[in-house]
Amino acid sequence: MRQPTALRAPNRARRGLVLLAASILVLAVVAQSAQAAKPPPDTTITSGPASLSNTPTATFTFTANGQGPTFACRLDGGATTACTSPKSYPGLAAGSHSFSVVASAGGLTDPSPAVANWAIDLTPPTAPSNLVGTTPT
Protein backbone atom coordinates (compact mmCIF):
# COMPACT_ATOMS: atom_id res chain seq x y z
CA MET A 1 0.00 0.00 0.00
CA ARG A 2 1.29 3.38 -0.97
CA GLN A 3 1.65 6.13 1.65
CA PRO A 4 -0.22 9.37 1.10
CA THR A 5 1.90 12.23 -0.33
CA ALA A 6 1.85 14.08 2.98
CA LEU A 7 3.58 11.13 4.69
CA ARG A 8 6.16 10.58 1.92
CA ALA A 9 7.47 14.17 1.90
CA PRO A 10 9.18 14.00 5.34
CA ASN A 11 10.94 10.78 4.29
CA ARG A 12 12.25 12.46 1.14
CA ALA A 13 13.41 15.45 3.14
CA ARG A 14 15.09 13.15 5.66
CA ARG A 15 16.84 11.24 2.84
CA GLY A 16 17.93 14.55 1.34
CA LEU A 17 19.44 15.65 4.65
CA VAL A 18 21.21 12.32 5.06
CA LEU A 19 22.67 12.64 1.55
CA LEU A 20 23.71 16.23 2.24
CA ALA A 21 25.40 15.24 5.52
CA ALA A 22 27.19 12.35 3.81
CA SER A 23 28.38 14.66 1.03
CA ILE A 24 29.74 17.17 3.54
CA LEU A 25 31.55 14.40 5.39
CA VAL A 26 33.12 13.12 2.16
CA LEU A 27 34.24 16.64 1.23
CA ALA A 28 35.80 17.14 4.67
CA VAL A 29 37.73 13.87 4.39
CA VAL A 30 38.93 14.75 0.88
CA ALA A 31 40.04 18.22 2.03
CA GLN A 32 41.85 16.74 5.01
CA SER A 33 43.58 14.19 2.78
CA ALA A 34 44.65 16.92 0.38
CA GLN A 35 46.05 18.94 3.30
CA ALA A 36 47.92 15.91 4.64
CA ALA A 37 49.32 15.11 1.20
CA LYS A 38 50.65 18.65 0.73
CA PRO A 39 54.26 18.93 1.95
CA PRO A 40 55.22 21.71 4.36
CA PRO A 41 57.20 24.66 2.93
CA ASP A 42 60.97 24.41 2.71
CA THR A 43 62.80 27.53 3.92
CA THR A 44 66.11 28.53 2.31
CA ILE A 45 68.55 31.34 3.20
CA THR A 46 69.79 32.62 -0.17
CA SER A 47 72.37 35.13 1.08
CA GLY A 48 73.92 36.38 4.29
CA PRO A 49 77.27 37.37 5.79
CA ALA A 50 80.39 35.27 5.28
CA SER A 51 81.24 32.85 8.08
CA LEU A 52 83.81 35.41 9.32
CA SER A 53 82.88 39.06 8.92
CA ASN A 54 84.34 42.41 9.97
CA THR A 55 81.03 44.26 9.60
CA PRO A 56 78.62 44.83 12.52
CA THR A 57 75.59 44.64 10.17
CA ALA A 58 74.17 41.38 8.83
CA THR A 59 71.62 41.20 6.01
CA PHE A 60 69.86 37.99 5.01
CA THR A 61 67.67 37.12 2.05
CA PHE A 62 65.49 34.04 2.16
CA THR A 63 62.71 32.27 0.32
CA ALA A 64 60.39 29.29 0.63
CA ASN A 65 58.24 27.18 -1.63
CA GLY A 66 54.49 27.06 -1.14
CA GLN A 67 51.80 29.58 -1.88
CA GLY A 68 52.22 32.97 -0.18
CA PRO A 69 54.71 31.97 2.53
CA THR A 70 55.12 34.10 5.64
CA PHE A 71 58.31 34.12 7.67
CA ALA A 72 59.44 34.27 11.29
CA CYS A 73 63.04 35.26 12.11
CA ARG A 74 65.19 34.80 15.19
CA LEU A 75 68.61 36.23 16.04
CA ASP A 76 70.93 34.71 18.65
CA GLY A 77 68.18 32.79 20.46
CA GLY A 78 66.08 35.91 21.02
CA ALA A 79 62.38 36.30 20.38
CA THR A 80 60.95 35.00 17.11
CA THR A 81 59.30 37.82 15.14
CA ALA A 82 57.47 38.09 11.85
CA CYS A 83 59.82 39.23 9.10
CA THR A 84 60.23 39.71 5.37
CA SER A 85 63.17 39.23 3.05
CA PRO A 86 65.62 40.91 3.14
CA LYS A 87 66.12 41.17 6.91
CA SER A 88 68.94 43.33 8.34
CA TYR A 89 70.42 43.50 11.81
CA PRO A 90 72.64 46.59 12.36
CA GLY A 91 74.92 47.31 15.31
CA LEU A 92 75.86 43.73 16.14
CA ALA A 93 78.65 43.09 18.64
CA ALA A 94 81.82 41.18 17.90
CA GLY A 95 81.53 37.45 18.45
CA SER A 96 79.49 34.49 17.24
CA HIS A 97 75.94 34.93 15.96
CA SER A 98 73.12 32.71 14.75
CA PHE A 99 70.16 33.60 12.53
CA SER A 100 67.20 31.33 11.83
CA VAL A 101 64.13 31.76 9.66
CA VAL A 102 61.11 29.52 9.24
CA ALA A 103 58.34 29.70 6.65
CA SER A 104 54.64 28.94 6.96
CA ALA A 105 52.34 28.43 3.98
CA GLY A 106 48.94 26.87 3.47
CA GLY A 107 48.49 26.23 7.18
CA LEU A 108 51.76 24.26 7.39
CA THR A 109 55.09 25.30 8.95
CA ASP A 110 58.55 24.15 7.89
CA PRO A 111 59.59 21.60 10.56
CA SER A 112 63.27 22.61 10.25
CA PRO A 113 64.11 26.32 10.08
CA ALA A 114 66.97 27.51 7.87
CA VAL A 115 69.96 28.52 10.01
CA ALA A 116 73.07 30.64 9.36
CA ASN A 117 75.97 30.95 11.79
CA TRP A 118 78.76 33.51 11.50
CA ALA A 119 81.26 35.43 13.60
CA ILE A 120 82.09 39.12 13.63
CA ASP A 121 85.70 40.17 14.26
CA LEU A 122 86.03 43.93 14.68
CA THR A 123 89.66 43.89 15.86
CA PRO A 124 91.86 45.62 13.30
CA PRO A 125 94.97 43.74 12.25
CA THR A 126 98.24 44.76 13.90
CA ALA A 127 100.66 46.71 11.78
CA PRO A 128 103.69 44.74 10.67
CA SER A 129 106.95 45.57 12.44
CA ASN A 130 110.61 45.12 11.62
CA LEU A 131 110.09 45.86 7.94
CA VAL A 132 113.26 46.33 5.99
CA GLY A 133 113.46 47.91 2.59
CA THR A 134 116.24 47.96 0.08
CA THR A 135 117.22 50.74 -2.22
CA PRO A 136 116.28 49.97 -5.79
CA THR A 137 119.11 49.91 -8.29
NORZISUL-V475467 format. One record per pair of residues at least 24 apart in sequence whose C-alpha atoms are under 7 Angstrom apart, sorted by sequence separation. I is the first residue (numbers start at 1). J is the second residue. If there is no record, write none. Layout:
I_J ; I_J
This chain:
41_65 ; 61_85 ; 62_86 ; 75_99 ; 95_119 ; 96_120 ; 41_66 ; 61_86 ; 74_99 ; 75_100 ; 95_120 ; 60_86 ; 61_87 ; 74_100 ; 94_120 ; 95_121 ; 59_86 ; 60_87 ; 73_100 ; 74_101 ; 94_121 ; 59_87 ; 60_88 ; 73_101 ; 94_122 ; 59_88 ; 72_101 ; 73_102 ; 58_88 ; 59_89 ; 71_101 ; 72_102 ; 58_89 ; 71_102 ; 72_103 ; 57_89 ; 58_90 ; 71_103 ; 57_90 ; 70_103 ; 71_104 ; 56_90 ; 57_91 ; 69_103 ; 70_104 ; 56_91 ; 57_92 ; 69_104 ; 70_105 ; 56_92 ; 69_105 ; 56_93 ; 68_105 ; 67_105 ; 64_103 ; 66_105 ; 67_106 ; 43_102 ; 43_103 ; 41_103 ; 41_104 ; 41_105 ; 56_120 ; 55_120 ; 51_117 ; 52_118 ; 53_119 ; 54_120 ; 43_110 ; 51_118 ; 52_119 ; 53_120 ; 54_121 ; 40_108 ; 41_109 ; 42_110 ; 50_118 ; 51_119 ; 52_120 ; 53_121 ; 54_122 ; 40_109 ; 41_110 ; 45_114 ; 40_110 ; 43_113 ; 44_114 ; 43_114
